[in-house]
Amino acid sequence: MSEELGDILWYLANLATKLNLDLGEVAAENLAKIEDRWPSLNPAGPGLFGSSYGRYDTAYPSREQLPSIMRVDFVETTIEEKKRLQLRYNDKFIGDELTDNSHVDDGYRYHDVFHMACATFLGWSPVMRRILQCKRKSESRVDEVEDGARALVTEEGVSAVVFAHAFNYSMFKSSQSVNYELLRTIRMMVASFEVQNKPISAWQETILTTFPVWRSLIECKGGTVIANAERRTIEFEGPTW
């Protein structure tokens, strides 16, 4: 085996030379890639949500900060045989009334749970900032770029892409990981926004933590979602109304 491995190393070094690649740099890039997705595998690394976790609004007035704790009711009603959903926060209905916007009943109307998770685990959600009216208006450039329409549409796009993938994989039931190409696609989509500094592992954790709650919302036809950014948790309670 030692001899065979020696041959492989020779082939590898020869190929790297022909491609003008430095094997040391290749190895370093690969280690960085592994750390980006699996930080817990490196005992010396920051670990999931260690130094990589951070909010983007702590320097802003409290009215412009995403709530660290959110308790949101997902209230479903049926009108003219069409299922509709509305969010209730602090005893007030917020945001727009939602349907699946689909030919089939697939439960996408509950997708705001994903935006709640983004706010909770990533400290980033232009959508929740709009819904909760906590955009960072005290700094016009940030309001325009980070909290504006393009950022909002991008987050909605990420939600749709993730759901389309999840729909083909039993809504991530029993999943321990997320397809790496999907995670790379998300990273590419958000590359121009402040959340670009979050590791791929944080996106994976956000997705895998969100979908058990999303599945419960579909199964129970609504319910309450409690998100706690300080504890890094998002939990489901069945509807009581």
C-alpha positions in Angstrom: 0.0 0.0 0.0 2.9 2.4 0.8 4.2 1.9 -2.7 0.8 2.4 -4.3 0.3 5.6 -2.3 3.7 6.8 -3.4 2.6 6.4 -7.0 -0.5 8.3 -6.3 1.5 11.1 -4.8 3.8 11.2 -7.8 0.8 11.4 -10.2 -0.7 14.2 -8.0 2.5 16.2 -7.9 3.0 15.8 -11.6 -0.5 17.0 -12.4 -0.2 19.9 -10.0 3.0 21.0 -11.7 1.4 20.8 -15.2 -1.5 23.0 -13.9 0.8 25.4 -12.2 -0.8 24.7 -8.8 0.9 24.7 -5.4 -0.1 21.5 -3.4 0.3 23.4 -0.2 -2.2 26.0 -1.3 -4.5 23.3 -2.5 -4.4 21.6 0.9 -5.0 24.9 2.7 -8.0 25.7 0.6 -9.4 22.2 1.2 -9.0 22.6 5.0 -10.7 26.0 4.8 -13.6 24.4 2.9 -13.9 21.7 5.5 -13.8 24.2 8.3 -16.5 26.3 6.6 -18.9 23.4 6.5 -17.9 21.3 9.5 -16.3 23.7 12.1 -16.9 21.3 14.9 -14.5 18.8 13.4 -11.6 21.1 14.2 -11.1 21.2 18.0 -9.2 24.5 17.6 -11.8 26.1 15.4 -14.5 28.5 16.5 -17.2 25.9 16.4 -20.7 26.4 15.2 -22.1 29.8 16.1 -18.8 30.6 17.9 -17.0 33.6 16.7 -18.8 33.2 13.3 -22.1 34.1 14.9 -23.0 37.7 15.1 -25.8 40.2 14.7 -25.6 43.1 12.3 -27.7 45.6 14.2 -26.3 45.9 17.7 -25.0 49.4 17.0 -28.4 50.6 15.9 -31.3 51.9 18.1 -33.4 49.2 19.7 -36.3 50.0 17.4 -34.1 49.0 14.4 -32.9 45.7 15.8 -34.3 42.3 15.1 -36.0 41.0 18.3 -33.8 38.5 20.1 -36.9 36.6 21.1 -39.9 36.2 18.9 -43.2 34.4 19.6 -45.3 34.3 16.4 -48.6 32.6 15.8 -49.1 31.1 12.3 -52.9 31.4 12.0 -54.5 29.4 9.2 -58.0 29.9 7.9 -59.9 28.5 4.9 -61.9 30.9 2.7 -63.7 29.7 -0.3 -61.8 26.3 -0.1 -58.5 28.1 -0.2 -56.1 27.9 2.7 -54.8 31.2 3.9 -52.2 32.1 6.5 -51.5 35.2 8.5 -48.9 35.9 11.2 -49.8 37.3 14.6 -47.1 38.9 16.8 -47.8 40.7 20.1 -51.5 40.2 19.6 -51.5 42.0 16.2 -51.6 40.5 12.7 -48.5 41.4 10.7 -47.4 41.1 7.2 -49.5 40.0 4.2 -52.0 37.2 4.1 -50.3 34.2 2.4 -51.3 31.2 0.3 -49.1 28.6 -1.3 -49.2 30.4 -4.6 -49.1 26.9 -6.1 -51.3 24.5 -8.0 -50.8 22.0 -5.2 -51.1 22.3 -1.4 -47.5 22.0 -0.5 -47.3 24.1 2.7 -45.1 26.8 1.3 -47.5 29.3 3.0 -45.6 28.7 6.2 -42.3 29.8 4.7 -42.0 32.8 7.1 -40.7 30.3 9.6 -37.5 30.1 7.5 -37.2 33.9 7.7 -37.6 33.7 11.4 -34.8 31.1 11.5 -32.5 33.3 9.4 -33.0 36.2 11.8 -32.4 33.9 14.8 -29.4 31.8 13.6 -27.8 34.2 11.2 -28.8 37.6 12.6 -30.0 38.4 9.1 -33.4 38.7 7.5 -34.5 41.6 5.4 -37.9 40.0 5.2 -38.5 40.0 9.0 -37.2 43.5 9.2 -39.9 44.6 6.7 -42.6 42.5 8.5 -41.6 43.7 12.0 -40.9 47.3 10.7 -37.4 47.4 12.2 -35.4 48.4 9.1 -32.2 50.4 9.8 -33.5 53.7 8.5 -31.1 55.7 10.7 -28.4 54.9 8.1 -29.8 55.4 4.6 -27.2 53.4 2.8 -27.8 50.3 5.0 -31.5 50.8 4.7 -31.3 50.9 0.9 -28.8 48.1 0.3 -29.0 45.6 3.2 -32.6 46.1 4.1 -34.0 47.1 0.7 -35.9 45.4 -2.1 -33.0 43.5 -3.6 -31.9 42.0 -0.3 -35.5 41.1 0.4 -36.0 39.4 -2.9 -32.8 37.5 -2.5 -33.9 36.1 0.9 -37.2 35.1 -0.6 -35.3 33.4 -3.4 -33.2 31.5 -1.0 -36.3 30.4 0.8 -37.9 29.2 -2.5 -34.7 27.3 -3.5 -34.3 25.6 -0.2 -38.0 24.6 -0.1 -37.8 23.2 -3.7 -34.9 21.0 -2.6 -36.6 20.0 0.6 -39.8 19.1 -1.1 -37.9 16.4 -3.0 -36.2 15.1 0.1 -39.2 14.5 2.5 -38.8 18.1 3.9 -35.3 17.1 5.3 -36.9 14.5 7.6 -34.1 12.4 9.2 -31.5 14.4 7.3 -28.2 15.0 9.0 -26.7 17.2 6.3 -27.7 19.4 3.4 -26.5 19.0 -0.2 -23.2 20.9 -0.6 -24.2 22.3 -4.0 -27.3 23.8 -2.5 -25.3 25.4 0.3 -22.8 26.8 -2.3 -25.8 28.2 -4.3 -27.0 30.0 -1.2 -23.6 31.4 -0.6 -23.5 32.7 -4.2 -26.9 34.3 -3.9 -26.1 36.3 -0.7 -22.5 37.2 -1.7 -23.3 40.9 -2.0 -24.9 41.2 1.4 -23.6 41.4 5.0 -24.5 37.8 5.7 -21.8 36.7 3.2 -19.4 36.3 6.2 -21.5 33.5 7.7 -20.0 30.0 7.2 -21.8 27.4 5.1 -22.2 25.4 8.3 -24.4 28.1 9.7 -26.7 27.9 6.7 -26.8 24.1 7.1 -27.7 24.4 10.7 -30.4 27.0 10.0 -32.0 24.8 7.4 -31.9 21.5 9.4 -33.2 23.3 12.5 -36.1 25.0 10.7 -37.7 22.1 8.8 -38.8 20.1 11.8 -40.8 23.2 12.8 -42.0 23.7 9.3 -43.2 20.1 9.1 -45.1 20.5 12.4 -46.8 23.7 11.1 -48.0 21.8 8.1 -49.2 18.8 10.1 -51.0 20.8 12.7 -52.4 23.4 10.2 -50.7 26.2 12.1 -49.3 26.9 15.5 -46.9 29.1 17.4 -43.2 29.4 16.7 -40.9 30.6 19.4 -37.4 31.8 18.3 -34.7 32.7 20.7 -31.5 34.1 19.2 -29.7 34.1 22.6 -30.2 30.4 23.0 -30.1 29.7 19.3 -33.4 27.8 19.3 -36.6 27.7 17.3 -39.5 25.7 18.7 -43.0 24.8 17.8 -46.2 24.8 19.9 -49.5 23.4 18.6 -52.4 25.9 17.9 -54.6 26.7 20.9 -57.1 29.0 19.1 
